[in-house]
């Protein structure tokens, strides 16, 4: 199986085995059956297929914990092509980057390809615990193949349906694209920021080391909670109904925080 450097796919069983973080991979989960390929390295990917019997490739359309790294359309298309050539399964991890967050339902959709398996969670229940997968018709399911204690939970499924209804009713994917595009455009104007990455409302703001306290200041001084990726990336993953007014409030707070940290750094 092929996974990618800096990938995060979860903390259980095989999911953690394809997660590139030795700190959370217990010996029982270590396996020689996973090949980690450098992110976006098409030549290394082709070589891995040529040198090994590959069952599958798993990839986030946008690496989340890895620092909001967007997979290029050509790279996703290359994976699809190689999976077709070698009869391997394309697994699109869409837990964080899917469910409308980028302005399309799956971030992989920007490449115009279909994966064989999509994994989903997080946004499915708007905070209510639920997860699921979509599988290609070419993977034939069998009754009893999957079994879970809470699988098919009626309340969770009701929450999941309600989320989809609101997403459609309120055009939340379009809102994610528009407000996210606005945020990305405005953030790129900050000269203190090293790089802004992402799509829609999945945004990474890479800061220099001297502004490492910016995330804490946003939280404790402005009550704005954000995610992070090491060493100095602020991860923005807001609700899909974020308004431009909300975005402006963040931008104002971010401006204040950067100015204050610059004054401290200069002293």
C-alpha positions in Angstrom: 0.0 0.0 0.0 1.3 3.5 -0.8 0.8 6.5 1.5 2.6 9.8 1.5 5.0 11.7 3.7 3.3 13.9 6.4 0.1 12.1 5.9 -2.5 11.7 8.7 -5.2 9.1 8.3 -6.2 8.3 11.9 -5.1 6.6 15.1 -6.6 3.1 14.8 -5.3 -0.1 13.3 -4.2 0.2 9.6 -5.2 3.9 9.6 -2.3 4.8 11.9 0.0 2.5 10.0 -0.4 4.7 6.9 0.0 7.9 9.1 3.5 9.3 8.8 4.1 10.1 12.5 6.3 7.6 14.5 5.1 9.2 17.8 1.6 7.7 17.5 2.4 4.4 15.7 2.7 1.6 18.3 4.9 -1.5 17.5 1.7 -3.6 16.9 0.7 -1.2 14.1 4.1 -1.1 12.3 4.1 -3.0 9.0 6.4 -3.5 6.1 3.3 -3.4 3.8 3.2 0.4 3.6 5.5 2.4 1.3 5.7 6.1 2.1 6.3 8.2 -1.0 7.4 11.9 -1.0 4.4 14.2 -1.5 3.8 15.2 -5.1 6.8 13.1 -6.4 5.4 11.5 -9.5 8.7 9.8 -10.4 8.9 8.1 -7.0 5.3 7.1 -7.2 5.8 5.5 -10.6 8.9 3.7 -9.3 7.0 2.4 -6.3 4.4 0.9 -8.6 7.1 -0.6 -10.9 9.1 -2.2 -8.0 6.2 -3.6 -5.9 2.9 -5.3 -6.0 0.7 -2.4 -5.0 -2.8 -3.0 -3.7 -3.9 0.6 -3.1 -2.9 4.2 -2.7 -4.4 6.4 0.1 -4.2 10.2 -0.1 -5.8 13.3 1.4 -6.9 15.7 -1.3 -5.4 18.3 1.0 -3.1 17.2 3.8 -4.6 18.6 7.1 -2.3 17.7 9.9 0.5 17.9 7.4 0.1 21.6 7.0 -2.7 22.2 4.5 -0.8 20.9 1.5 -3.0 20.8 -1.6 -2.5 17.8 -3.9 -2.2 19.1 -7.5 -4.7 18.0 -10.0 -2.0 16.4 -12.1 -0.7 14.4 -9.1 -4.2 13.0 -8.3 -4.7 12.2 -12.0 -1.4 10.4 -12.0 -2.5 8.3 -9.1 -5.7 7.5 -10.9 -3.9 6.5 -14.0 -1.4 4.2 -12.2 -4.1 2.6 -10.1 -6.0 1.8 -13.4 -2.8 0.5 -15.0 -1.9 -1.8 -12.1 -5.4 -2.7 -11.0 -4.9 -1.0 -7.6 -7.5 0.7 -5.4 -7.5 4.6 -5.1 -8.6 5.5 -1.6 -9.5 9.2 -1.2 -9.3 10.2 2.5 -11.9 12.9 2.7 -12.4 13.0 6.4 -11.1 16.5 6.8 -10.9 17.9 3.3 -14.2 16.5 2.1 -17.9 17.2 2.6 -18.1 20.5 0.9 -15.3 22.2 2.8 -13.3 23.2 -0.3 -16.3 24.3 -2.4 -16.6 20.9 -4.0 -18.1 17.9 -2.2 -14.7 16.1 -2.3 -11.5 18.1 -2.7 -10.3 15.3 -5.0 -13.1 16.4 -7.4 -10.9 19.4 -8.5 -8.8 16.8 -10.5 -11.9 15.5 -12.4 -11.3 12.0 -11.2 -13.2 9.4 -9.2 -11.6 7.4 -6.4 -12.6 3.8 -5.6 -13.1 4.5 -1.9 -14.0 7.7 -0.1 -13.7 7.9 3.6 -15.8 10.5 5.4 -16.5 11.8 9.0 -16.2 15.1 10.8 -18.5 17.3 8.7 -21.1 14.5 8.2 -22.9 15.1 11.5 -22.0 18.8 12.2 -20.4 17.6 15.4 -22.5 14.5 16.0 -20.3 11.4 15.8 -20.7 9.7 12.4 -18.5 8.3 9.7 -18.9 6.5 6.5 -17.3 5.3 3.3 -18.4 5.3 -0.3 -17.2 2.4 -2.5 -17.0 2.0 -6.2 -19.5 -0.4 -7.9 -16.5 -2.4 -9.0 -15.9 -3.4 -5.4 -18.6 -5.9 -4.8 -20.0 -5.8 -1.2 -21.2 -8.9 0.6 -23.8 -9.0 3.3 -22.0 -9.1 6.7 -18.7 -7.9 5.3 -18.8 -4.9 7.6 -19.9 -5.1 11.2 -19.7 -2.4 13.9 -21.4 -1.9 17.3 -22.8 1.5 16.3 -23.0 1.1 12.6 -26.2 2.4 11.1 -27.1 4.3 14.3 -30.5 5.8 13.6 -29.9 9.1 15.4 -26.5 9.6 13.7 -28.1 8.9 10.3 -30.8 11.4 11.0 -28.1 14.0 11.9 -26.3 13.1 8.7 -29.4 13.6 6.5 -30.2 16.9 8.2 -26.6 18.2 7.5 -27.0 17.3 3.8 -30.4 19.0 3.6 -29.0 22.2 5.2 -25.9 22.2 3.0 -28.2 22.1 -0.1 -30.8 24.5 1.2 -28.3 27.2 2.2 -25.8 26.6 -0.6 -23.0 26.0 1.9 -20.6 24.6 -0.6 -20.8 27.8 -2.7 -20.5 29.8 0.5 -17.4 27.9 1.4 -15.9 28.6 -2.0 -16.8 32.3 -1.9 -15.9 33.2 1.7 -12.9 30.9 1.6 -11.7 32.6 -1.6 -12.1 36.0 0.1 -10.1 34.9 3.2 -7.3 33.4 1.1 -7.1 36.6 -1.0 -7.0 38.9 2.0 -4.5 36.7 3.9 -2.1 36.8 1.0 -1.8 40.5 1.4 0.0 40.2 4.8 3.7 40.7 4.2 4.5 38.9 7.5 2.9 35.7 6.3 5.3 33.2 4.6 2.7 31.4 2.6 -1.1 30.9 2.4 -2.3 27.5 1.2 -5.6 25.8 0.8 -9.0 25.8 -0.9 -12.4 27.1 0.2 -12.6 27.0 4.0 -9.6 24.7 4.5 -6.8 27.2 4.9 -3.2 27.1 6.2 -1.3 30.2 7.2 2.4 29.6 7.5 4.2 32.1 9.8 7.8 32.7 10.5 9.3 31.5 13.8 9.1 35.0 15.4 5.3 34.9 15.1 4.9 31.5 16.7 2.7 32.9 19.5 0.1 34.2 17.0 -2.3 31.2 17.4 -2.2 31.5 21.3 -2.9 35.2 21.1 -5.9 34.6 18.7 -7.3 32.2 21.3 -6.6 33.9 24.6 -6.9 37.6 23.6 -9.6 37.4 20.9 -11.4 34.1 21.7 -10.8 32.8 18.2 -10.0 29.1 18.1 -7.9 27.7 15.2 -6.0 24.5 14.5 -2.3 24.2 13.9 0.3 22.2 12.1 3.9 22.1 13.2 6.0 24.1 13.3 4.2 27.4 12.7 1.1 26.8 10.5 -2.3 28.1 11.6 -5.1 25.9 10.3 -8.5 27.5 9.6 -11.3 25.0 9.4 -14.4 27.0 10.2 -18.1 26.0 9.8 -19.3 26.1 6.2 -21.8 28.8 7.0 -19.1 31.3 7.9 -20.1 34.8 6.8 -17.9 37.5 5.4 -18.6 39.4 8.6 -17.1 36.5 10.6 -14.1 36.4 8.2 -13.5 40.2 8.6 -13.6 39.8 12.4 -10.9 37.1 12.1 -8.8 39.3 9.7 -9.0 42.3 12.1 -7.9 40.1 15.1 -5.2 38.6 13.0 -3.9 42.0 12.0 -3.8 43.1 15.7 -2.0 39.9 16.7 0.7 40.2 14.0 1.3 43.9 14.9 1.6 43.2 18.6 3.9 40.2 18.0 6.1 42.3 15.7 6.5 45.0 18.4 7.5 42.4 20.9 10.0 40.8 18.4 11.6 44.1 17.7 12.3 44.7 21.4 
